[in-house]
Every structure is written in structure tokens, then in C-alpha cells.
């Protein structure tokens, strides 16, 4: 889900080209542990589930992919303010629907 989000919002042309328009994309797709990726917060238990994403002020553009809803059962915060996103937030992860 996070890799799909990256490719949908980073203005690059696919997995073979990791160049990104994001200001900060430290470790995204380089490190296999998503918990070490910039802006990603994981639970501090053995589940290691993604519980927060904060990519504010990061020059992200494009649309939020439906795949991100895969994280909706563990995601408690999604902060994407001051970017250049278009379209709508999938209803499964809109404010008020995150547990």
C-alpha cells in the first residue's frame, strides 16, 4: 500500500525509476522496513503495523490510491496537509473513519 502511494504521488515513471518530486523521501522503497521510512510511524509492539503517516509540506502531488485503505484498520493518523494532492480521500480512510 505504501509503495503504491509513493508511485501515485511522486511524479516518477515506475519502480525502475526511484526519482521523486517529494522534498523528503528518506528510505522510501530503499529500506525493506517501512517503519524506517520518512513520515511513517509504526506500532511499538510485535505487530509493527503502520499507525501513522505524516507527509505534510512535502511537495506530494497526484491522487491518494485506493490501496491505502489496506492500512485503515491500523492507521490512526494521516496528515498530508500543504501538498498538491487532487481527487478525494477514499471513504474508508476519511477523517472520522480511522479507528
Secondary structure, DSSP 8 states (H G I E B T S, - for coil): -HHHHHHHHS---STT----S-S--TTTTTSS-GGGSTTEEE-SSTT--EEEEE-TTS--EEE--GGGGGGTTT--EEE--SSEEES---GGGSTTT--
